[in-house]
Amino acid sequence: MEAFNVSDFAALIGIDWADRKHDICEINRDTNTQHLSVISSEPKSINAWALELKQRYNGRSVAVACELKKSPLIYALSKFKHIVLFVINPSSVAKYRAAFTHSGAKDDPTDAIIQVEILQLHMDKLTVIRPDSEDVRCLAQLVEYRRKLVQDRVNLTNKIATTLKNYYPHVIDWFKEKDTQIFCDFLLRWPSLAHAKKARKQTLLDFFNQHNSRYPLVNEKRIKEIKDAEILTEDMAVITPNLLLIECLIPQLKQLMLAITRFDDEIKTLYKQHTDRAIFDSLPGAGPQLAPRLLAAMGSNRDRYKCAADIQKYAGIAPVTERSGKKEWIHWRYSCTKFLRQTFVEWAGLSVRYSFWAKAYYRQQEAKGKPHNTIIRSLAFKWIRILFRCWKTHTPYDESTYLTALKSKGSPLLKFAVESEL
């Protein structure tokens, strides 16, 4: 990864962003003068400011520090080749401000000045925004949005279940999976037990068959329970508002399910076109959902990470060790990309089912009394090292090759695996 020095730039700039305007502190290194200004957050103003910088410094590079890694401002500035973007953690700016402003007063121009000072003194410690290829950036955004939609679906189904318990709890038992077409269509057609009881047996059977629920025993059981069910309450003050809420929530769930399917299709199309697909398809437990997420996490720029430890720290998988005097303690890494950490942890958890050594490692740590979450995080730490090597060398993962390497090193893990099988 390319390292930058202050001497590489014609100007150092700090931007304190806001919704409607951006405060700017600019230091001209040729004249060693500082200038404060404010620009609008409108694209036209941002583009004009960036082009004016290029003209004023004759196309030489300028360093711009901001507290954001993804935002409209970053997207707008990323297209200019003469601008090198540096990310500063907002908490770093806040702590720096607190150290020299005892009153705790916050001011946007002051924060812009602080960012320039940090850029000037600690440029080598800051992260540079290097946009990946367009397809990888698109895939990364898609998989993250899809994960949020899935969580929205979970929240919505929980809300629907809670509402149904108020007046129509029976339907929760009739359909185990709530995020399905049959569940939604059933509630839209029979939104209360009174409606369901009026339906004829053949009408219900036709409905189930039309939704590919062709299990005679299951359908007969459902129909019998519908006919035998007793109404929870006849109080219309309870039934009416809850029924109306269900009629509003179900279409939302159907639309959410459709949106997730559309995202799945787009992700699948982009993922299939990527040249590194074979690497991520070979990972045990990755599957159609996590493989694209892992590809987006690693990207296509092989110079992005110097070593596996860079990924482990960036993703929040590597723990933090603190020491003070004779005391030492290890804790969870708080400053990290949460979605990235979730991706590696979820993959590590699934790999236990599909990888021999991962399953053996889980059992080994479990025998030592380690809790589940600790084991999975530790396993994710190991998997990142393996993935990094495969990614760097453009080589798909091979379980037998890794087991052979463990055997040649005399790994106690294989010995434990063999003994546990006996």
SVG drawing of the C-alpha trace seen along z (x, -y; Angstrom):
<svg xmlns="http://www.w3.org/2000/svg" viewBox="-69 -33 77 78">
<polyline fill="none" stroke="black" stroke-width="0.4" points="0.0,0.0 1.4,-3.4 2.6,-5.6 2.2,-9.3 4.2,-12.2 3.2,-15.8 5.8,-16.9 3.9,-15.0 1.0,-17.5 0.6,-21.1 -2.1,-21.7 -3.5,-20.1 -7.3,-20.4 -9.7,-19.4 -13.4,-19.3 -16.0,-19.2 -19.1,-18.0 -22.7,-18.8 -26.1,-18.2 -26.3,-21.6 -22.8,-23.0 -19.1,-22.0 -16.6,-24.0 -13.1,-23.9 -9.6,-24.6 -6.9,-24.8 -3.2,-25.1 -1.2,-26.2 2.2,-24.6 3.9,-26.9 3.0,-30.0 2.4,-28.3 -0.9,-30.2 -4.2,-29.0 -7.6,-29.8 -11.0,-29.1 -14.1,-28.8 -17.5,-27.3 -19.1,-25.6 -22.6,-24.3 -23.3,-20.5 -24.8,-20.7 -22.9,-18.7 -22.4,-21.8 -20.6,-23.6 -18.4,-20.6 -17.4,-20.1 -16.6,-23.8 -14.5,-23.8 -12.6,-20.7 -11.9,-22.1 -10.8,-25.4 -8.2,-23.5 -6.9,-21.8 -6.5,-25.1 -5.0,-26.9 -2.3,-24.3 -1.6,-23.5 -2.9,-19.9 -0.7,-19.0 -2.0,-16.6 -3.9,-17.9 -4.6,-15.9 -8.1,-16.1 -9.1,-14.8 -12.7,-13.9 -14.5,-12.0 -16.4,-9.9 -15.5,-6.9 -18.8,-6.7 -21.0,-9.7 -22.2,-11.9 -19.2,-14.2 -16.7,-11.3 -18.5,-10.0 -18.3,-13.5 -14.6,-14.0 -13.4,-10.4 -13.7,-11.1 -11.0,-13.8 -7.5,-12.4 -5.7,-15.3 -7.5,-14.8 -6.2,-12.1 -8.8,-11.4 -7.8,-10.5 -10.2,-9.2 -10.0,-10.4 -12.1,-8.6 -14.7,-11.1 -13.7,-10.0 -10.1,-11.0 -11.2,-14.5 -13.5,-14.7 -10.6,-13.5 -8.2,-15.9 -10.6,-18.7 -11.2,-17.8 -7.5,-17.7 -7.0,-21.4 -10.4,-22.9 -11.2,-22.4 -14.6,-24.0 -15.7,-21.2 -17.1,-23.7 -17.5,-22.3 -17.4,-24.5 -17.4,-23.3 -14.5,-25.5 -12.5,-24.4 -13.0,-20.8 -11.8,-21.4 -8.6,-23.0 -8.1,-20.0 -8.4,-17.6 -5.7,-19.5 -3.4,-19.4 -3.9,-15.6 -3.3,-15.3 -0.1,-17.3 1.3,-15.5 0.0,-11.9 -0.5,-11.4 1.3,-8.0 -1.2,-6.6 -4.3,-7.6 -6.3,-5.4 -6.3,-6.5 -9.5,-6.0 -8.6,-3.9 -11.8,-3.1 -11.9,0.5 -13.1,1.5 -16.7,0.4 -18.1,3.9 -16.6,4.7 -17.9,1.4 -21.3,2.1 -21.3,5.6 -20.2,4.4 -23.1,1.9 -25.5,4.6 -24.6,7.2 -24.7,4.6 -28.1,3.3 -29.4,6.9 -28.3,7.7 -30.2,4.7 -33.3,5.7 -33.1,9.2 -32.9,7.6 -35.9,5.4 -37.8,8.6 -37.0,10.2 -38.2,7.1 -41.4,6.9 -42.2,10.6 -41.7,10.2 -44.1,7.3 -46.7,9.2 -46.4,12.2 -46.9,9.9 -49.9,8.3 -51.5,11.7 -51.1,12.8 -53.5,10.1 -56.5,11.5 -55.5,14.4 -52.6,16.4 -53.7,19.7 -52.2,18.7 -48.7,18.5 -48.9,22.3 -50.4,23.1 -47.4,21.6 -44.0,22.1 -42.2,19.8 -43.6,16.3 -41.5,14.8 -43.3,16.9 -45.8,16.2 -48.3,18.6 -48.3,17.0 -48.8,13.5 -51.5,14.6 -53.4,16.6 -53.6,13.5 -54.7,11.2 -57.5,13.6 -58.5,14.6 -57.2,11.9 -59.1,13.2 -60.3,16.6 -63.9,15.6 -63.0,15.3 -61.0,18.5 -63.9,20.5 -66.3,19.4 -64.0,21.0 -65.0,24.3 -62.6,27.3 -62.1,27.5 -61.4,23.7 -58.6,24.2 -57.2,27.2 -57.1,25.4 -55.3,22.5 -52.7,24.7 -52.1,26.6 -51.8,23.3 -49.0,22.3 -47.2,25.6 -48.1,26.9 -49.0,30.4 -48.6,32.4 -52.0,34.1 -51.3,34.7 -50.2,31.2 -53.1,29.6 -55.7,31.9 -54.2,31.0 -54.4,27.2 -58.0,27.5 -59.0,29.5 -57.4,26.9 -59.1,24.1 -62.5,25.7 -61.8,26.6 -60.2,23.4 -61.8,21.1 -61.8,17.3 -59.4,15.6 -61.6,12.6 -64.8,11.2 -64.0,7.6 -64.1,5.5 -62.1,2.9 -59.2,5.4 -59.9,7.1 -60.5,4.1 -57.3,2.1 -55.1,5.2 -56.8,6.6 -56.2,3.3 -52.6,3.3 -52.1,6.8 -53.7,5.7 -51.1,2.9 -48.1,4.9 -48.5,7.9 -48.2,6.0 -45.0,4.5 -43.6,7.9 -44.5,9.1 -42.7,6.1 -39.7,6.7 -39.5,10.3 -39.6,9.2 -36.9,6.6 -34.6,9.2 -35.1,11.5 -34.2,8.6 -31.1,8.0 -30.2,11.7 -30.5,11.7 -28.3,8.6 -25.7,9.9 -25.6,13.3 -25.1,11.7 -22.3,9.5 -20.6,12.2 -20.7,14.7 -18.9,12.2 -15.9,11.7 -12.6,13.4 -12.0,14.2 -15.2,16.1 -13.5,19.5 -11.6,18.6 -14.7,17.7 -16.7,20.6 -14.1,22.9 -14.5,21.7 -16.3,24.2 -19.7,22.8 -19.5,19.6 -22.5,20.5 -24.4,18.2 -25.0,15.5 -21.6,15.3 -19.3,15.9 -20.2,12.5 -19.9,10.8 -16.4,12.2 -15.4,11.2 -16.6,7.7 -14.8,7.7 -11.4,8.6 -11.9,6.6 -9.8,7.0 -6.9,4.7 -4.1,7.0 -2.1,4.1 -5.0,3.1 -3.7,5.2 0.0,5.9 -0.7,8.9 -3.6,10.9 -3.2,8.9 -4.4,5.8 -7.7,7.5 -8.0,9.0 -7.7,5.6 -9.8,3.7 -12.6,6.2 -12.5,6.2 -11.7,9.9 -8.2,9.3 -8.7,8.6 -7.1,5.6 -4.6,6.1 -4.3,3.3 -1.5,3.1 -1.2,0.9 1.4,1.6 1.1,5.2 -2.3,5.5 -3.1,6.9 -6.5,7.5 -7.8,8.4 -11.1,7.1 -13.3,6.8 -12.1,4.4 -14.7,1.6 -13.5,-0.6 -14.1,1.5 -16.4,2.0 -19.3,3.9 -20.7,5.4 -17.3,6.8 -16.9,8.3 -20.3,9.9 -19.4,11.3 -16.3,13.2 -18.0,14.3 -21.0,15.7 -18.8,17.5 -16.7,19.0 -19.8,20.3 -21.0,22.0 -17.6,23.5 -17.8,25.8 -20.4,27.9 -18.3,28.2 -14.7,28.1 -13.0,31.1 -10.3,29.0 -12.8,26.2 -15.1,28.7 -12.1,30.3 -10.9,26.9 -14.4,26.0 -14.5,29.3 -11.0,28.8 -11.8,25.3 -15.2,26.4 -13.4,29.1 -11.2,26.4 -14.4,24.7 -14.4,21.8 -17.8,20.2 -19.3,20.5 -18.8,16.8 -15.2,16.8 -14.5,20.0 -16.1,18.6 -14.2,15.3 -11.0,17.3 -11.9,19.5 -12.6,16.5 -9.2,15.2 -7.6,18.4 -9.8,18.4 -8.8,14.8 -5.1,15.9 -6.0,18.8 -8.3,16.6 -5.6,13.9 -3.1,16.4 -5.6,17.8 -6.6,14.3 -3.0,13.1 -2.0,16.1 -5.2,16.3 -5.5,19.9 -8.9,21.6 -9.0,23.2 -8.3,26.9 -9.1,28.7 -6.8,31.7 -3.9,29.3 -4.4,27.5 -4.8,30.8 -1.5,32.0 0.2,28.8 -1.1,29.3 0.1,32.8 3.6,31.9 3.8,29.3 2.7,31.9 -0.4,29.9 -2.0,31.1 -5.3,30.2 -5.2,33.3 -4.2,35.5 -7.2,34.2 -9.5,34.8 -8.3,38.4 -8.6,39.1 -12.1,37.6 -13.3,39.8 -12.2,43.0"/>
</svg>
